Amino acid sequence: MNAGVFEYLTLDEQMKNKENAYKSFEIINIFEIGYLDALAYEGGNIVILSWWRMSIKNQERLLL
């Protein structure tokens, strides 16, 4: 989800990017795969990662 090899987005920036992506696509099918991962950072912050398989449609194509 980060921008490039040595360019890093903050968690808030990454979440905003995801939010914008979900506005562009309609989720047709979704299910969880694998197990959750927890990343603990210095300062007490923890991020939970989950893995999903999705079928999606591009909203722009639906509007044509």
C-alpha positions as CSV (number, residue, x, y, z in Angstrom):
1,M,0.0,0.0,0.0
2,N,3.0,2.3,0.2
3,A,3.8,4.7,-2.6
4,G,7.2,3.5,-3.8
5,V,10.3,1.7,-2.8
6,F,11.5,4.4,-0.4
7,E,8.4,6.5,-0.1
8,Y,6.2,5.7,2.9
9,L,2.6,6.8,3.6
10,T,1.3,7.2,7.1
11,L,-1.4,4.9,8.3
12,D,-3.9,7.7,7.9
13,E,-2.8,8.3,4.3
14,Q,-3.1,4.6,3.5
15,M,-6.6,4.4,5.0
16,K,-7.7,7.5,3.0
17,N,-6.3,5.8,-0.2
18,K,-8.3,2.7,0.6
19,E,-11.5,4.7,1.3
20,N,-11.1,6.4,-2.1
21,A,-10.5,3.1,-3.9
22,Y,-13.7,1.6,-2.4
23,K,-15.7,4.5,-3.8
24,S,-14.5,3.6,-7.3
25,F,-15.4,-0.1,-7.1
26,E,-18.5,-2.2,-6.3
27,I,-17.7,-5.3,-4.2
28,I,-19.4,-8.3,-5.8
29,N,-18.0,-11.1,-3.6
30,I,-15.7,-11.0,-0.5
31,F,-14.3,-13.6,1.9
32,E,-11.5,-13.8,4.4
33,I,-8.5,-16.0,3.7
34,G,-5.6,-16.9,6.0
35,Y,-5.0,-15.6,9.5
36,L,-4.8,-12.2,11.0
37,D,-1.4,-10.6,11.5
38,A,-0.7,-8.0,14.2
39,L,2.2,-5.5,13.8
40,A,3.3,-3.8,17.1
41,Y,5.2,-0.6,16.8
42,E,7.2,1.4,19.3
43,G,5.0,3.7,21.3
44,G,2.3,1.1,21.8
45,N,0.6,1.3,18.3
46,I,-0.7,-1.9,16.9
47,V,-2.0,-2.5,13.4
48,I,-4.0,-5.6,12.5
49,L,-3.7,-6.9,8.9
50,S,-6.3,-9.2,7.5
51,W,-6.3,-11.0,4.1
52,W,-9.3,-11.0,1.8
53,R,-10.2,-12.3,-1.7
54,M,-12.6,-10.0,-3.5
55,S,-14.4,-9.8,-6.8
56,I,-15.1,-6.2,-7.8
57,K,-16.5,-4.1,-10.6
58,N,-15.3,-0.7,-11.7
59,Q,-18.0,1.8,-10.9
60,E,-17.0,4.1,-13.8
61,R,-17.7,1.3,-16.3
62,L,-21.2,0.8,-14.7
63,L,-22.1,4.5,-15.4
64,L,-21.4,4.4,-19.1
